[in-house]
Amino acid sequence: SAFKAVSENIDHMYKELTQVEGVPLGGTAYLSLEDPTEPYLHGTKYTAMPAGKRFRDMDQLSGGERTVAALALLFAFHIYHPSPFFVMDEIDAALDNVNVARVAQCIRERAEDGGLQFVVISLKDEFYHKAHGLVGIYRDRREEASSSVTIDLESIMEEQAEE
């Protein structure tokens, strides 16, 4: 049941993450069983074809393309077995700015629609613009310890809208 549910949702999630101007439908992704007659004795194969590109094995995709494929798989699993909380560490490291914006928007939509919470550790500005809040960690030399600062971006936006 898990394989069936994930394989039914993987293409939709991948298309959502890979829609580009010249190819509005996005890429294609699917899961297949290596041996459908004995599924428990063999593995699965995950195939992802980025928008506007030809088929290649997963190991021949760029780091950014593999990241997007992995996120699509993660979100497809989430549809089958929801979790209320995600912690993602530098998932945007291999992504260009266009894909960072697309992934950040996808995460923001899921956070708003499904009551999910995401903690995304990132060094890219585009994630900051889509966030509800920011938490920064810095070294306090006086205290010789790490400290944190938190900014609620939603309340700042509301204050600016009132002015």
Salt bridges, closest charged atoms under 4 A:
GLU8 OE2 - LYS4 NZ 3.92
ASP11 OD2 - LYS15 NZ 3.47
GLU16 OE1 - HIS12 NE2 3.77
GLU16 OE2 - ARG110 NH1 3.25
ASP35 OD2 - HIS42 NE2 3.42
ASP57 OD1 - LYS45 NZ 3.89
GLU65 OE2 - LYS53 NZ 2.52
GLU65 OE1 - ARG56 NH2 3.27
GLU112 OE2 - ARG108 NE 2.84
GLU112 OE2 - HIS132 NE2 3.75
GLU154 OE2 - ARG108 NH2 3.06
